Amino acid sequence: MVTNTKKKKNLFERFANWATIATGSSGAFIIAFGVIIVWGITGPLFHYSDTWQLVINTGTTIVTFLMVFLIQKSQNKDSKAIHLKLNELLASHQGASNRMVDIEDITEKELDQLHKFYVELADLAEEEDDITCTHSIDAARENHTTKLNNFKTKPHYINARKNHSKKSNGTSRT
């Protein structure tokens, strides 16, 4: 059960949340833009010296270095929240495969196998005229064959196949 975690957040997490909001704001962009303008204007004053260039290079490098970690922290948290929401949807939907819950932890090779399966499933779905059809991983071929056999006798399927044949033969009317 989720409890009130505001009190339990550590100092870094509170800082990271604040910094993410602050650095993603319009004000932060205006300040950064202002710093660049001031730096550019001061160029003639410092005769465009190496030190003048080093100031902006060092400053932007430090900010970029720190922002990489801040952005990664924020994205990790967002990614985890999205995965949990998707897992909840999968777990609560009767037709969904529970094998997909926590799928982010499987290997790249296993992800590639699943991708191939869904490409094949998409190819099977293209043969149907009902875009609301869904399949689980284990029953995709069986569902497809059963549905296709049932649809073959229905007028909407017969009409859809006729229209598809006309379009593919180039005889469709526009």
Summary of the structure (lengths in Angstrom):
residues: 174
radius of gyration: 28.1
end to end distance: 57.9
largest distance: 84.6
contacts: 349
relative contact order: 0.04
helix: 71%
strand: 0%
